[in-house]
Amino acid sequence: MDLKKVDEKLNQFLRPATYPVALSMVASREELPASFAKAAEKASPMLVCQGITLARRYGWKVCLTPQDMVCPLGALAVGFAPPTDDFMSGHTGVPNWVCDDAARSVVAEGIPKLPHGEGKYLIAAPLAQADWDPQLVIVYGNPAQMVRMVQGLVHHTGRALSFSALGGIGCASYISQALITGQCQLVPCGAGDRIFAMAQDDEMAFAIPAGEVDKLLSGLELTNRAGLRYPVTPYMRFQTEMPPSYQALMKDLAAGE
């Protein structure tokens, strides 16, 4: 995959306000790209979504390990921690905004989870700077930009895309669910992403597994030719009706020519 070309195409058709992000889960230190060697040695306590923000807003290369995790839900989602019986039963009180233990157990069951221990590192970088073949490309944008990617995929099959949302734990959708299914994921940013990772009110996330990148890009190009664009091109070929006084003045001006 020519990552610079992919980045160019995404910027051409979507114009995102932040960098598209390349992301992978890496199984061992030996498999880490050399450019992450120093980052892997430095402790970086943060949330998964916070790391994504550093890549997409600061343009940094980010390397996270199980020891860096401060959000237990993110750690569970990406396989950095095993789900305990207490968590799965809902008895831990997390997430704290769900009504009771029974509902929390449903949330726990519904979180997509990568197998514990398979990934030792989570690496992310601006797509154009990535020096490895990423497993995912993640794009943040507004709803109009998101729907352009949906249109690019629907173009090829005509089938509606289906996504799920928990109102939080977005990394479980744009990382774990995308890797487990191999399908693109449209993700409304949840509480953690907005409170701790500074996702803005108008932002959503879209995850593109590596195997879907070419299909998405060709769909964006072909639907662009069909007239679906971003920025959206509103229909402007209508006749505006001005206030009566403006119409009268225009009539007088025309008569005086």
Beta strands, then each sheet from edge to edge (+ up, - down):
strand 1: 21-26
strand 2: 62-64
strand 3: 121-126
strand 4: 136-141
strand 5: 185-188
strand 6: 204-209
sheet 1: 2+ 3- 1+ 4- 6+ 5-
end
